[in-house]
């Protein structure tokens, strides 16, 4: 019968229901998304990226764009997984997490696609991401029962909004200033 697995011929005749593969996949993603190690890994990667950026501030736009792009891709994947795994989150918060994940992946791909973009273009992309991400984190932190560490999420969101506004207000800032701001933001984001 479809959806049933039979036992070997020498065993007593019985049929065992097979779990829906989609439900199993969803349960796996939900388990990974709720695991503390996912956010810890994102935090460590953010700290490593921030330290690398601060250690070599005079490196080329190529290095900065690749580091930013990779961090945004990882962040996007983590946010998408969280959007499926946030059992206590409302539908609206899940949508926000998914949108932030998609935005993060798109900005990461744009940074990696043409690494010789101007500093102003990279600054605008980062500024928009920080501003939108900060707003989403602040809104998510306001919902009771949202992800653990609401206070830290609110702080990270406020820092993201401030950094995003600063970068968007002054997109022509020097690469050194942008690199320093990005490195500090990644360190704080990873620590929080």
PyMOL commands that place a pseudoatom at each C-alpha (Angstrom):
pseudoatom trace, name=CA, resn=UNK, resi=1, chain=A, elem=C, hetatm=0, pos=[0.000, 0.000, 0.000]
pseudoatom trace, name=CA, resn=UNK, resi=2, chain=A, elem=C, hetatm=0, pos=[1.270, 3.537, -0.703]
pseudoatom trace, name=CA, resn=UNK, resi=3, chain=A, elem=C, hetatm=0, pos=[2.798, 5.252, 2.315]
pseudoatom trace, name=CA, resn=UNK, resi=4, chain=A, elem=C, hetatm=0, pos=[3.380, 1.966, 4.147]
pseudoatom trace, name=CA, resn=UNK, resi=5, chain=A, elem=C, hetatm=0, pos=[6.539, -0.066, 4.638]
pseudoatom trace, name=CA, resn=UNK, resi=6, chain=A, elem=C, hetatm=0, pos=[6.263, -3.805, 5.059]
pseudoatom trace, name=CA, resn=UNK, resi=7, chain=A, elem=C, hetatm=0, pos=[8.626, -5.889, 7.132]
pseudoatom trace, name=CA, resn=UNK, resi=8, chain=A, elem=C, hetatm=0, pos=[10.825, -8.662, 5.674]
pseudoatom trace, name=CA, resn=UNK, resi=9, chain=A, elem=C, hetatm=0, pos=[9.101, -11.881, 4.587]
pseudoatom trace, name=CA, resn=UNK, resi=10, chain=A, elem=C, hetatm=0, pos=[10.268, -13.869, 7.609]
pseudoatom trace, name=CA, resn=UNK, resi=11, chain=A, elem=C, hetatm=0, pos=[8.897, -11.322, 10.088]
pseudoatom trace, name=CA, resn=UNK, resi=12, chain=A, elem=C, hetatm=0, pos=[5.261, -11.176, 11.114]
pseudoatom trace, name=CA, resn=UNK, resi=13, chain=A, elem=C, hetatm=0, pos=[3.214, -9.369, 8.513]
pseudoatom trace, name=CA, resn=UNK, resi=14, chain=A, elem=C, hetatm=0, pos=[2.770, -5.756, 9.572]
pseudoatom trace, name=CA, resn=UNK, resi=15, chain=A, elem=C, hetatm=0, pos=[2.723, -2.365, 7.931]
pseudoatom trace, name=CA, resn=UNK, resi=16, chain=A, elem=C, hetatm=0, pos=[4.494, 0.612, 9.476]
pseudoatom trace, name=CA, resn=UNK, resi=17, chain=A, elem=C, hetatm=0, pos=[3.476, 4.169, 8.472]
pseudoatom trace, name=CA, resn=UNK, resi=18, chain=A, elem=C, hetatm=0, pos=[6.231, 6.229, 6.872]
pseudoatom trace, name=CA, resn=UNK, resi=19, chain=A, elem=C, hetatm=0, pos=[6.634, 9.798, 8.118]
pseudoatom trace, name=CA, resn=UNK, resi=20, chain=A, elem=C, hetatm=0, pos=[5.899, 12.556, 5.644]
pseudoatom trace, name=CA, resn=UNK, resi=21, chain=A, elem=C, hetatm=0, pos=[9.318, 13.645, 4.284]
pseudoatom trace, name=CA, resn=UNK, resi=22, chain=A, elem=C, hetatm=0, pos=[8.240, 17.300, 4.277]
pseudoatom trace, name=CA, resn=UNK, resi=23, chain=A, elem=C, hetatm=0, pos=[7.220, 17.126, 7.927]
pseudoatom trace, name=CA, resn=UNK, resi=24, chain=A, elem=C, hetatm=0, pos=[10.519, 15.445, 8.790]
pseudoatom trace, name=CA, resn=UNK, resi=25, chain=A, elem=C, hetatm=0, pos=[12.471, 18.133, 6.925]
pseudoatom trace, name=CA, resn=UNK, resi=26, chain=A, elem=C, hetatm=0, pos=[10.454, 20.883, 8.627]
pseudoatom trace, name=CA, resn=UNK, resi=27, chain=A, elem=C, hetatm=0, pos=[11.084, 19.297, 12.027]
pseudoatom trace, name=CA, resn=UNK, resi=28, chain=A, elem=C, hetatm=0, pos=[14.818, 19.118, 11.298]
pseudoatom trace, name=CA, resn=UNK, resi=29, chain=A, elem=C, hetatm=0, pos=[14.987, 22.770, 10.221]
pseudoatom trace, name=CA, resn=UNK, resi=30, chain=A, elem=C, hetatm=0, pos=[12.935, 23.782, 13.265]
pseudoatom trace, name=CA, resn=UNK, resi=31, chain=A, elem=C, hetatm=0, pos=[15.287, 21.857, 15.557]
pseudoatom trace, name=CA, resn=UNK, resi=32, chain=A, elem=C, hetatm=0, pos=[18.353, 23.499, 14.022]
pseudoatom trace, name=CA, resn=UNK, resi=33, chain=A, elem=C, hetatm=0, pos=[16.742, 26.944, 14.156]
pseudoatom trace, name=CA, resn=UNK, resi=34, chain=A, elem=C, hetatm=0, pos=[15.943, 26.608, 17.861]
pseudoatom trace, name=CA, resn=UNK, resi=35, chain=A, elem=C, hetatm=0, pos=[19.351, 25.223, 18.781]
pseudoatom trace, name=CA, resn=UNK, resi=36, chain=A, elem=C, hetatm=0, pos=[21.569, 27.669, 20.694]
pseudoatom trace, name=CA, resn=UNK, resi=37, chain=A, elem=C, hetatm=0, pos=[24.513, 26.658, 18.523]
pseudoatom trace, name=CA, resn=UNK, resi=38, chain=A, elem=C, hetatm=0, pos=[23.056, 28.360, 15.451]
pseudoatom trace, name=CA, resn=UNK, resi=39, chain=A, elem=C, hetatm=0, pos=[23.104, 31.827, 17.032]
pseudoatom trace, name=CA, resn=UNK, resi=40, chain=A, elem=C, hetatm=0, pos=[26.425, 31.084, 18.744]
pseudoatom trace, name=CA, resn=UNK, resi=41, chain=A, elem=C, hetatm=0, pos=[27.941, 30.177, 15.363]
pseudoatom trace, name=CA, resn=UNK, resi=42, chain=A, elem=C, hetatm=0, pos=[26.573, 33.359, 13.790]
pseudoatom trace, name=CA, resn=UNK, resi=43, chain=A, elem=C, hetatm=0, pos=[27.976, 35.348, 16.729]
pseudoatom trace, name=CA, resn=UNK, resi=44, chain=A, elem=C, hetatm=0, pos=[31.428, 33.767, 16.422]
pseudoatom trace, name=CA, resn=UNK, resi=45, chain=A, elem=C, hetatm=0, pos=[31.494, 34.279, 12.638]
pseudoatom trace, name=CA, resn=UNK, resi=46, chain=A, elem=C, hetatm=0, pos=[30.446, 37.917, 13.100]
pseudoatom trace, name=CA, resn=UNK, resi=47, chain=A, elem=C, hetatm=0, pos=[33.173, 38.479, 15.705]
pseudoatom trace, name=CA, resn=UNK, resi=48, chain=A, elem=C, hetatm=0, pos=[35.794, 36.822, 13.469]
pseudoatom trace, name=CA, resn=UNK, resi=49, chain=A, elem=C, hetatm=0, pos=[34.675, 38.952, 10.506]
pseudoatom trace, name=CA, resn=UNK, resi=50, chain=A, elem=C, hetatm=0, pos=[34.763, 42.097, 12.671]
pseudoatom trace, name=CA, resn=UNK, resi=51, chain=A, elem=C, hetatm=0, pos=[38.244, 41.306, 13.996]
pseudoatom trace, name=CA, resn=UNK, resi=52, chain=A, elem=C, hetatm=0, pos=[39.535, 40.549, 10.499]
pseudoatom trace, name=CA, resn=UNK, resi=53, chain=A, elem=C, hetatm=0, pos=[38.161, 43.834, 9.198]
pseudoatom trace, name=CA, resn=UNK, resi=54, chain=A, elem=C, hetatm=0, pos=[39.631, 45.818, 12.100]
pseudoatom trace, name=CA, resn=UNK, resi=55, chain=A, elem=C, hetatm=0, pos=[42.999, 44.031, 11.856]
pseudoatom trace, name=CA, resn=UNK, resi=56, chain=A, elem=C, hetatm=0, pos=[43.530, 44.999, 8.200]
pseudoatom trace, name=CA, resn=UNK, resi=57, chain=A, elem=C, hetatm=0, pos=[41.771, 48.375, 7.742]
pseudoatom trace, name=CA, resn=UNK, resi=58, chain=A, elem=C, hetatm=0, pos=[43.865, 49.406, 4.735]
pseudoatom trace, name=CA, resn=UNK, resi=59, chain=A, elem=C, hetatm=0, pos=[43.000, 46.363, 2.633]
pseudoatom trace, name=CA, resn=UNK, resi=60, chain=A, elem=C, hetatm=0, pos=[41.297, 46.762, -0.695]
pseudoatom trace, name=CA, resn=UNK, resi=61, chain=A, elem=C, hetatm=0, pos=[37.605, 47.141, -1.400]
pseudoatom trace, name=CA, resn=UNK, resi=62, chain=A, elem=C, hetatm=0, pos=[37.779, 43.609, -2.779]
pseudoatom trace, name=CA, resn=UNK, resi=63, chain=A, elem=C, hetatm=0, pos=[38.542, 42.116, 0.645]
pseudoatom trace, name=CA, resn=UNK, resi=64, chain=A, elem=C, hetatm=0, pos=[35.936, 44.269, 2.378]
pseudoatom trace, name=CA, resn=UNK, resi=65, chain=A, elem=C, hetatm=0, pos=[33.262, 43.386, -0.197]
pseudoatom trace, name=CA, resn=UNK, resi=66, chain=A, elem=C, hetatm=0, pos=[33.976, 39.656, 0.039]
pseudoatom trace, name=CA, resn=UNK, resi=67, chain=A, elem=C, hetatm=0, pos=[33.932, 39.630, 3.868]
pseudoatom trace, name=CA, resn=UNK, resi=68, chain=A, elem=C, hetatm=0, pos=[30.728, 41.683, 3.943]
pseudoatom trace, name=CA, resn=UNK, resi=69, chain=A, elem=C, hetatm=0, pos=[29.123, 39.558, 1.247]
pseudoatom trace, name=CA, resn=UNK, resi=70, chain=A, elem=C, hetatm=0, pos=[29.945, 36.270, 2.973]
pseudoatom trace, name=CA, resn=UNK, resi=71, chain=A, elem=C, hetatm=0, pos=[28.744, 37.495, 6.367]
pseudoatom trace, name=CA, resn=UNK, resi=72, chain=A, elem=C, hetatm=0, pos=[25.494, 38.731, 4.836]
pseudoatom trace, name=CA, resn=UNK, resi=73, chain=A, elem=C, hetatm=0, pos=[24.946, 35.391, 3.077]
pseudoatom trace, name=CA, resn=UNK, resi=74, chain=A, elem=C, hetatm=0, pos=[25.462, 33.457, 6.323]
pseudoatom trace, name=CA, resn=UNK, resi=75, chain=A, elem=C, hetatm=0, pos=[23.240, 35.920, 8.206]
pseudoatom trace, name=CA, resn=UNK, resi=76, chain=A, elem=C, hetatm=0, pos=[20.538, 35.527, 5.541]
pseudoatom trace, name=CA, resn=UNK, resi=77, chain=A, elem=C, hetatm=0, pos=[20.551, 31.751, 5.790]
pseudoatom trace, name=CA, resn=UNK, resi=78, chain=A, elem=C, hetatm=0, pos=[20.392, 31.907, 9.597]
pseudoatom trace, name=CA, resn=UNK, resi=79, chain=A, elem=C, hetatm=0, pos=[17.468, 34.357, 9.494]
pseudoatom trace, name=CA, resn=UNK, resi=80, chain=A, elem=C, hetatm=0, pos=[15.585, 32.174, 7.000]
pseudoatom trace, name=CA, resn=UNK, resi=81, chain=A, elem=C, hetatm=0, pos=[16.071, 29.091, 9.179]
pseudoatom trace, name=CA, resn=UNK, resi=82, chain=A, elem=C, hetatm=0, pos=[14.909, 31.089, 12.206]
pseudoatom trace, name=CA, resn=UNK, resi=83, chain=A, elem=C, hetatm=0, pos=[11.766, 32.172, 10.322]
pseudoatom trace, name=CA, resn=UNK, resi=84, chain=A, elem=C, hetatm=0, pos=[10.765, 28.513, 10.034]
pseudoatom trace, name=CA, resn=UNK, resi=85, chain=A, elem=C, hetatm=0, pos=[11.984, 27.488, 13.478]
pseudoatom trace, name=CA, resn=UNK, resi=86, chain=A, elem=C, hetatm=0, pos=[10.592, 30.266, 15.691]
pseudoatom trace, name=CA, resn=UNK, resi=87, chain=A, elem=C, hetatm=0, pos=[7.864, 28.199, 17.342]
pseudoatom trace, name=CA, resn=UNK, resi=88, chain=A, elem=C, hetatm=0, pos=[6.774, 30.993, 19.691]
pseudoatom trace, name=CA, resn=UNK, resi=89, chain=A, elem=C, hetatm=0, pos=[6.861, 33.705, 17.015]
pseudoatom trace, name=CA, resn=UNK, resi=90, chain=A, elem=C, hetatm=0, pos=[3.757, 35.093, 15.419]
pseudoatom trace, name=CA, resn=UNK, resi=91, chain=A, elem=C, hetatm=0, pos=[3.172, 34.803, 11.688]
pseudoatom trace, name=CA, resn=UNK, resi=92, chain=A, elem=C, hetatm=0, pos=[4.140, 38.445, 11.266]
pseudoatom trace, name=CA, resn=UNK, resi=93, chain=A, elem=C, hetatm=0, pos=[7.452, 37.979, 13.057]
pseudoatom trace, name=CA, resn=UNK, resi=94, chain=A, elem=C, hetatm=0, pos=[8.207, 34.927, 10.917]
pseudoatom trace, name=CA, resn=UNK, resi=95, chain=A, elem=C, hetatm=0, pos=[7.548, 36.988, 7.803]
pseudoatom trace, name=CA, resn=UNK, resi=96, chain=A, elem=C, hetatm=0, pos=[9.882, 39.723, 9.094]
pseudoatom trace, name=CA, resn=UNK, resi=97, chain=A, elem=C, hetatm=0, pos=[12.632, 37.179, 9.771]
pseudoatom trace, name=CA, resn=UNK, resi=98, chain=A, elem=C, hetatm=0, pos=[12.178, 35.653, 6.310]
pseudoatom trace, name=CA, resn=UNK, resi=99, chain=A, elem=C, hetatm=0, pos=[12.222, 39.079, 4.633]
pseudoatom trace, name=CA, resn=UNK, resi=100, chain=A, elem=C, hetatm=0, pos=[15.357, 40.029, 6.547]
pseudoatom trace, name=CA, resn=UNK, resi=101, chain=A, elem=C, hetatm=0, pos=[16.961, 36.746, 5.497]
pseudoatom trace, name=CA, resn=UNK, resi=102, chain=A, elem=C, hetatm=0, pos=[16.082, 37.315, 1.841]
pseudoatom trace, name=CA, resn=UNK, resi=103, chain=A, elem=C, hetatm=0, pos=[17.312, 40.919, 1.988]
pseudoatom trace, name=CA, resn=UNK, resi=104, chain=A, elem=C, hetatm=0, pos=[20.548, 39.793, 3.624]
pseudoatom trace, name=CA, resn=UNK, resi=105, chain=A, elem=C, hetatm=0, pos=[21.144, 37.141, 0.952]
pseudoatom trace, name=CA, resn=UNK, resi=106, chain=A, elem=C, hetatm=0, pos=[20.384, 39.582, -1.883]
pseudoatom trace, name=CA, resn=UNK, resi=107, chain=A, elem=C, hetatm=0, pos=[22.724, 42.253, -0.497]
pseudoatom trace, name=CA, resn=UNK, resi=108, chain=A, elem=C, hetatm=0, pos=[25.408, 39.603, 0.092]
pseudoatom trace, name=CA, resn=UNK, resi=109, chain=A, elem=C, hetatm=0, pos=[25.118, 38.362, -3.498]
pseudoatom trace, name=CA, resn=UNK, resi=110, chain=A, elem=C, hetatm=0, pos=[25.334, 41.937, -4.816]
pseudoatom trace, name=CA, resn=UNK, resi=111, chain=A, elem=C, hetatm=0, pos=[28.493, 42.529, -2.779]
pseudoatom trace, name=CA, resn=UNK, resi=112, chain=A, elem=C, hetatm=0, pos=[30.070, 39.328, -4.116]
pseudoatom trace, name=CA, resn=UNK, resi=113, chain=A, elem=C, hetatm=0, pos=[28.848, 39.692, -7.707]
pseudoatom trace, name=CA, resn=UNK, resi=114, chain=A, elem=C, hetatm=0, pos=[30.798, 42.825, -8.513]
pseudoatom trace, name=CA, resn=UNK, resi=115, chain=A, elem=C, hetatm=0, pos=[33.457, 43.292, -5.864]
pseudoatom trace, name=CA, resn=UNK, resi=116, chain=A, elem=C, hetatm=0, pos=[34.851, 46.399, -7.526]
pseudoatom trace, name=CA, resn=UNK, resi=117, chain=A, elem=C, hetatm=0, pos=[31.735, 48.432, -6.830]
pseudoatom trace, name=CA, resn=UNK, resi=118, chain=A, elem=C, hetatm=0, pos=[32.349, 51.902, -5.502]
pseudoatom trace, name=CA, resn=UNK, resi=119, chain=A, elem=C, hetatm=0, pos=[32.656, 52.430, -1.769]
pseudoatom trace, name=CA, resn=UNK, resi=120, chain=A, elem=C, hetatm=0, pos=[29.552, 54.605, -1.889]
pseudoatom trace, name=CA, resn=UNK, resi=121, chain=A, elem=C, hetatm=0, pos=[27.487, 51.786, -3.451]
pseudoatom trace, name=CA, resn=UNK, resi=122, chain=A, elem=C, hetatm=0, pos=[28.693, 49.296, -0.854]
pseudoatom trace, name=CA, resn=UNK, resi=123, chain=A, elem=C, hetatm=0, pos=[28.033, 51.846, 1.886]
pseudoatom trace, name=CA, resn=UNK, resi=124, chain=A, elem=C, hetatm=0, pos=[24.464, 52.391, 0.659]
pseudoatom trace, name=CA, resn=UNK, resi=125, chain=A, elem=C, hetatm=0, pos=[23.792, 48.643, 0.509]
pseudoatom trace, name=CA, resn=UNK, resi=126, chain=A, elem=C, hetatm=0, pos=[25.153, 48.172, 4.011]
pseudoatom trace, name=CA, resn=UNK, resi=127, chain=A, elem=C, hetatm=0, pos=[23.300, 51.246, 5.289]
pseudoatom trace, name=CA, resn=UNK, resi=128, chain=A, elem=C, hetatm=0, pos=[19.972, 50.000, 3.926]
pseudoatom trace, name=CA, resn=UNK, resi=129, chain=A, elem=C, hetatm=0, pos=[20.579, 46.537, 5.372]
pseudoatom trace, name=CA, resn=UNK, resi=130, chain=A, elem=C, hetatm=0, pos=[21.548, 47.904, 8.793]
pseudoatom trace, name=CA, resn=UNK, resi=131, chain=A, elem=C, hetatm=0, pos=[18.569, 50.268, 8.868]
pseudoatom trace, name=CA, resn=UNK, resi=132, chain=A, elem=C, hetatm=0, pos=[15.976, 47.686, 7.779]
pseudoatom trace, name=CA, resn=UNK, resi=133, chain=A, elem=C, hetatm=0, pos=[17.568, 44.929, 9.874]
pseudoatom trace, name=CA, resn=UNK, resi=134, chain=A, elem=C, hetatm=0, pos=[17.700, 47.222, 12.895]
pseudoatom trace, name=CA, resn=UNK, resi=135, chain=A, elem=C, hetatm=0, pos=[14.042, 48.163, 12.522]
pseudoatom trace, name=CA, resn=UNK, resi=136, chain=A, elem=C, hetatm=0, pos=[13.058, 44.493, 12.203]
pseudoatom trace, name=CA, resn=UNK, resi=137, chain=A, elem=C, hetatm=0, pos=[15.147, 43.559, 15.249]
pseudoatom trace, name=CA, resn=UNK, resi=138, chain=A, elem=C, hetatm=0, pos=[13.603, 46.381, 17.310]
pseudoatom trace, name=CA, resn=UNK, resi=139, chain=A, elem=C, hetatm=0, pos=[10.093, 45.344, 16.259]
pseudoatom trace, name=CA, resn=UNK, resi=140, chain=A, elem=C, hetatm=0, pos=[10.891, 41.680, 16.951]
pseudoatom trace, name=CA, resn=UNK, resi=141, chain=A, elem=C, hetatm=0, pos=[12.307, 42.562, 20.362]
pseudoatom trace, name=CA, resn=UNK, resi=142, chain=A, elem=C, hetatm=0, pos=[9.087, 44.354, 21.277]
pseudoatom trace, name=CA, resn=UNK, resi=143, chain=A, elem=C, hetatm=0, pos=[6.975, 41.197, 20.852]
pseudoatom trace, name=CA, resn=UNK, resi=144, chain=A, elem=C, hetatm=0, pos=[6.618, 39.289, 24.128]
pseudoatom trace, name=CA, resn=UNK, resi=145, chain=A, elem=C, hetatm=0, pos=[7.609, 35.653, 23.779]
pseudoatom trace, name=CA, resn=UNK, resi=146, chain=A, elem=C, hetatm=0, pos=[9.841, 36.331, 20.812]
pseudoatom trace, name=CA, resn=UNK, resi=147, chain=A, elem=C, hetatm=0, pos=[13.339, 34.885, 20.550]
pseudoatom trace, name=CA, resn=UNK, resi=148, chain=A, elem=C, hetatm=0, pos=[15.366, 34.755, 23.791]
pseudoatom trace, name=CA, resn=UNK, resi=149, chain=A, elem=C, hetatm=0, pos=[17.320, 37.848, 24.783]
pseudoatom trace, name=CA, resn=UNK, resi=150, chain=A, elem=C, hetatm=0, pos=[14.752, 40.493, 23.912]
pseudoatom trace, name=CA, resn=UNK, resi=151, chain=A, elem=C, hetatm=0, pos=[16.809, 43.249, 25.535]
pseudoatom trace, name=CA, resn=UNK, resi=152, chain=A, elem=C, hetatm=0, pos=[19.917, 42.328, 23.540]
pseudoatom trace, name=CA, resn=UNK, resi=153, chain=A, elem=C, hetatm=0, pos=[17.843, 42.121, 20.367]
pseudoatom trace, name=CA, resn=UNK, resi=154, chain=A, elem=C, hetatm=0, pos=[16.469, 45.604, 21.036]
pseudoatom trace, name=CA, resn=UNK, resi=155, chain=A, elem=C, hetatm=0, pos=[20.006, 46.919, 21.634]
pseudoatom trace, name=CA, resn=UNK, resi=156, chain=A, elem=C, hetatm=0, pos=[21.358, 45.266, 18.461]
pseudoatom trace, name=CA, resn=UNK, resi=157, chain=A, elem=C, hetatm=0, pos=[18.401, 46.669, 16.524]
pseudoatom trace, name=CA, resn=UNK, resi=158, chain=A, elem=C, hetatm=0, pos=[18.939, 50.192, 17.870]
pseudoatom trace, name=CA, resn=UNK, resi=159, chain=A, elem=C, hetatm=0, pos=[22.647, 49.998, 16.996]
pseudoatom trace, name=CA, resn=UNK, resi=160, chain=A, elem=C, hetatm=0, pos=[21.726, 48.785, 13.507]
pseudoatom trace, name=CA, resn=UNK, resi=161, chain=A, elem=C, hetatm=0, pos=[19.313, 51.681, 13.000]
pseudoatom trace, name=CA, resn=UNK, resi=162, chain=A, elem=C, hetatm=0, pos=[21.896, 54.235, 14.183]
pseudoatom trace, name=CA, resn=UNK, resi=163, chain=A, elem=C, hetatm=0, pos=[24.653, 52.716, 12.009]
pseudoatom trace, name=CA, resn=UNK, resi=164, chain=A, elem=C, hetatm=0, pos=[22.322, 52.503, 9.000]
pseudoatom trace, name=CA, resn=UNK, resi=165, chain=A, elem=C, hetatm=0, pos=[21.255, 56.138, 9.329]
pseudoatom trace, name=CA, resn=UNK, resi=166, chain=A, elem=C, hetatm=0, pos=[24.882, 57.256, 9.737]
pseudoatom trace, name=CA, resn=UNK, resi=167, chain=A, elem=C, hetatm=0, pos=[26.026, 55.395, 6.631]
pseudoatom trace, name=CA, resn=UNK, resi=168, chain=A, elem=C, hetatm=0, pos=[23.039, 56.541, 4.547]
pseudoatom trace, name=CA, resn=UNK, resi=169, chain=A, elem=C, hetatm=0, pos=[23.462, 60.154, 5.684]
pseudoatom trace, name=CA, resn=UNK, resi=170, chain=A, elem=C, hetatm=0, pos=[27.167, 60.133, 4.720]
pseudoatom trace, name=CA, resn=UNK, resi=171, chain=A, elem=C, hetatm=0, pos=[27.588, 57.540, 1.927]
pseudoatom trace, name=CA, resn=UNK, resi=172, chain=A, elem=C, hetatm=0, pos=[30.785, 59.161, 0.722]
pseudoatom trace, name=CA, resn=UNK, resi=173, chain=A, elem=C, hetatm=0, pos=[32.679, 58.472, 3.958]
pseudoatom trace, name=CA, resn=UNK, resi=174, chain=A, elem=C, hetatm=0, pos=[36.147, 57.099, 3.540]
pseudoatom trace, name=CA, resn=UNK, resi=175, chain=A, elem=C, hetatm=0, pos=[36.753, 53.403, 3.263]
pseudoatom trace, name=CA, resn=UNK, resi=176, chain=A, elem=C, hetatm=0, pos=[38.722, 53.450, 6.517]
pseudoatom trace, name=CA, resn=UNK, resi=177, chain=A, elem=C, hetatm=0, pos=[35.761, 54.943, 8.411]
pseudoatom trace, name=CA, resn=UNK, resi=178, chain=A, elem=C, hetatm=0, pos=[33.327, 52.481, 6.847]
pseudoatom trace, name=CA, resn=UNK, resi=179, chain=A, elem=C, hetatm=0, pos=[35.629, 49.553, 7.592]
pseudoatom trace, name=CA, resn=UNK, resi=180, chain=A, elem=C, hetatm=0, pos=[36.038, 50.659, 11.219]
pseudoatom trace, name=CA, resn=UNK, resi=181, chain=A, elem=C, hetatm=0, pos=[32.274, 51.126, 11.644]
pseudoatom trace, name=CA, resn=UNK, resi=182, chain=A, elem=C, hetatm=0, pos=[31.581, 47.749, 10.035]
pseudoatom trace, name=CA, resn=UNK, resi=183, chain=A, elem=C, hetatm=0, pos=[34.198, 45.979, 12.170]
pseudoatom trace, name=CA, resn=UNK, resi=184, chain=A, elem=C, hetatm=0, pos=[32.838, 47.475, 15.392]
pseudoatom trace, name=CA, resn=UNK, resi=185, chain=A, elem=C, hetatm=0, pos=[29.244, 46.653, 14.372]
pseudoatom trace, name=CA, resn=UNK, resi=186, chain=A, elem=C, hetatm=0, pos=[30.176, 43.017, 13.618]
pseudoatom trace, name=CA, resn=UNK, resi=187, chain=A, elem=C, hetatm=0, pos=[31.979, 42.693, 16.968]
pseudoatom trace, name=CA, resn=UNK, resi=188, chain=A, elem=C, hetatm=0, pos=[28.969, 44.068, 18.863]
pseudoatom trace, name=CA, resn=UNK, resi=189, chain=A, elem=C, hetatm=0, pos=[26.504, 42.051, 16.774]
pseudoatom trace, name=CA, resn=UNK, resi=190, chain=A, elem=C, hetatm=0, pos=[28.488, 38.869, 17.372]
pseudoatom trace, name=CA, resn=UNK, resi=191, chain=A, elem=C, hetatm=0, pos=[28.830, 39.530, 21.092]
pseudoatom trace, name=CA, resn=UNK, resi=192, chain=A, elem=C, hetatm=0, pos=[25.160, 40.344, 21.537]
for i in range(1, 192): cmd.bond("trace and resi %d" % i, "trace and resi %d" % (i + 1))
show_as sticks, trace
zoom trace
